[in-house]
Structures are given as structure tokens and as C-alpha cells.
């Protein structure tokens, strides 16, 4: 006869911790946002993705900084040359659920807003899409 242990595993994780670890990666959320705008608003908006962070990108990031990229720059940059939307800009910093922006990323967002641009930190594609559409009155 086998015994069933009634003790809990030592390394059990809470449901919240499990959901945070299984939430979509930041790059997946970015791709969802970019795909949506390219499919629906490509005649109006241009979406640029900054290749930020990561050990594997170190040499590329060093080159980017020398070329003038600002440390802490948001992941996504929306702009338009369409006459009805010209001059409007929106910066989106994407984070995985549970992720936290760095102080440089927070500063970048604050400066963008102070400069009259749209900007925000987003944890899912839907909230980012809605904020960008609202900013550009789409």
C-alpha cells in the first residue's frame, strides 16, 4: 500500500506568481501592438521599435547609444506625417505583467508627457492600442 504525502511542496508558488511567470513576454506584447497598427493604420501611423536592453544586444546597444539613442527610450514610438495627424507623437513602454520600468524609463515617459507628447507604460497590448488610438483620435 502506497502512502500519500499530505505535506505541501517546499517550492510551491502562488497563483499570482504563476500567472506572472506565464504571462506573455514583453516582445510578444510589442509584436501584437505593432501588428495591429500595421494592419489597420499603416496609411496614417508609422510605428518604430527600439531594440532595448538585453545582454545579447550589448554590442548593438553600444552602437545605438553612440548614434544618439537616449537611454531609457520607450520600446515603441508612434508618429505620423499624415496632414491630419502631423506632429503628434506617442511613446509606449511595454512591460510583462509584474515587470517594473527603470528609473530612466520613468524619466523618459515623464519628459515626453511634459513635452506635450502621449506616453505611457503598458502591461498588455489592448491598453496600449486604446491609448494610442485615443491620442491620435482614431
Buried (B, 14 or more C-beta within 10 A) or exposed (E): EEEEEEEEEEEEEEEEEEEBEEBBEBEEBBBBBBEBBEEEBEEBBBBEBBEBBEEEEEEEBEEBEEEEBEBBBBBBBBBBEBEEBEEBBBBBBBBBBEBEBEEEBBBBBEBBEEEEBBBBBBBBBEBBBEBBBEBBEE
